[in-house]
Amino acid sequence: MDNPRGKVIAFVIGTSATRAVVDVDIVAVCPRCAAGKGCGAGLNSGGPSTRRVEVSVPPGLQLSEGDVVEIGIAPDNLLMAALLVYGLPLSGAIVAAGIAYQLSLGDSAATGAAITGLIVGGIVGRQYLKRDECLRRFVPVIEKRVAAAATSS
């Protein structure tokens, strides 16, 4: 899948780095949204067809409002985020249910243990994702400028 493209709307100057606010056409990015099927997350359920995101601007890249840019996130970072969000809760559920079965606690206890493991895994993943260095790792970055802003004379 190609990296999404969007239009720079504004800039946010921070203490550590500059970020750009970019409008991304979600219908153009997602084939399921374009087909009207969606993903179940309600990203394109009758609402606006653009999504406004805040992305990092790499040092040295000269941009202005109205520029069309390509944004992306490193595949390794995307995989790590998916593992934190989905893998930790799932692992917690499997381990907890396995322990309950090993202790011969029965189906009801195993179900309760799996739900507890799911919740604990979710909490652990959420706490990890709240850390500043983790958040910086998973913020999308402008890869390149595709087109300069149209200027009116």
C-alpha positions in Angstrom: 0.0 0.0 0.0 1.2 3.5 -0.9 1.9 6.0 1.8 -1.1 8.4 2.3 -0.9 11.9 0.9 -2.4 15.0 2.5 -2.4 18.8 2.5 -0.5 20.8 5.1 -3.0 23.0 7.0 -0.9 24.5 9.7 2.3 24.1 11.8 2.8 23.5 15.5 6.1 24.7 16.7 7.2 22.7 19.8 10.1 22.6 22.1 11.7 19.5 20.6 10.4 19.4 17.0 8.1 21.0 14.5 4.9 19.2 13.6 2.5 19.8 10.8 -1.3 19.4 10.8 -2.2 17.5 7.6 -5.6 16.8 6.1 -5.6 13.3 4.6 -8.4 12.0 2.3 -9.2 8.7 4.0 -11.3 7.5 1.1 -8.2 7.8 -1.2 -6.0 6.0 1.4 -8.2 3.1 2.2 -9.6 0.8 -0.5 -12.3 -0.5 1.9 -13.5 3.1 2.6 -13.4 3.8 -1.2 -15.7 0.7 -1.8 -18.0 2.0 0.9 -17.3 -1.0 3.2 -15.2 0.6 5.9 -13.3 -1.2 8.6 -15.8 -1.3 11.4 -14.0 1.4 13.2 -16.4 4.1 11.9 -13.6 6.0 10.2 -15.8 6.8 7.2 -19.3 6.2 8.4 -21.2 9.1 7.0 -18.7 11.6 8.5 -16.2 13.8 6.7 -14.0 12.1 4.2 -10.8 13.8 5.5 -8.9 13.0 8.6 -6.8 15.7 10.3 -3.6 14.3 11.7 -0.5 15.8 13.4 2.8 14.6 11.9 6.5 15.2 12.6 8.4 17.3 10.1 11.9 16.1 9.6 14.7 18.6 10.1 15.7 20.4 6.9 12.5 19.8 5.0 11.1 23.2 3.9 7.3 23.2 3.8 4.6 25.8 3.7 0.8 25.7 4.3 -1.0 24.2 1.3 1.9 21.8 0.3 0.9 18.3 -0.6 3.0 15.8 1.4 3.4 12.0 1.7 3.3 10.8 5.3 4.4 7.4 6.7 5.5 5.5 9.7 8.3 3.0 9.7 7.1 -0.6 9.2 9.0 -1.8 12.3 7.2 0.9 14.4 3.8 0.0 12.9 4.4 -3.7 13.7 5.5 -2.8 17.3 2.4 -0.7 17.8 0.2 -3.5 16.6 1.9 -5.9 19.0 1.5 -3.6 21.9 -2.2 -2.9 21.1 -3.3 -6.4 20.2 -0.5 -8.8 21.1 -0.1 -8.0 24.8 -3.8 -8.4 25.6 -4.1 -11.5 23.6 -0.9 -13.0 25.2 -2.3 -12.1 28.6 -5.6 -13.9 27.9 -3.8 -17.0 26.5 -1.3 -17.2 29.4 -4.0 -16.7 32.1 -6.3 -19.2 30.6 -3.5 -21.7 30.2 -2.6 -21.3 33.9 -6.2 -21.8 34.9 -6.4 -25.0 32.9 -3.0 -26.3 34.2 -4.4 -25.8 37.7 -7.6 -27.7 36.7 -9.8 -24.8 37.8 -12.5 -25.6 35.2 -14.0 -23.7 32.2 -15.6 -20.9 34.2 -12.4 -20.1 36.0 -10.4 -20.3 32.8 -12.8 -17.9 31.1 -12.5 -15.5 34.0 -8.7 -15.8 34.0 -8.6 -15.2 30.2 -10.8 -12.0 30.6 -8.5 -10.9 33.5 -5.4 -11.6 31.4 -6.9 -9.6 28.5 -7.6 -6.6 30.7 -4.2 -6.8 32.4 -2.4 -7.1 29.0 -4.4 -4.1 27.8 -3.5 -2.0 30.8 0.2 -2.9 30.5 0.2 -2.0 26.8 -1.6 1.3 27.5 0.9 2.3 30.2 3.7 1.5 27.8 2.2 3.6 25.0 1.7 6.6 27.3 5.5 7.0 27.8 6.9 10.0 25.9 9.6 8.1 24.1 7.1 5.5 22.9 4.7 8.2 21.7 7.5 9.9 19.7 8.3 6.5 18.1 4.8 6.0 16.7 4.1 9.5 15.4 3.8 9.5 11.6 6.5 11.5 9.7 6.4 13.5 6.5 8.4 11.5 4.1 8.5 14.1 1.3 6.8 17.0 -0.4 4.8 15.8 -3.4 3.6 19.2 -4.6 4.1 22.8 -3.6 1.2 25.0 -2.5 -0.6 26.6 -5.3 0.1 30.4 -5.3 -2.4 32.9 -6.5 -1.1 36.0 -8.4 
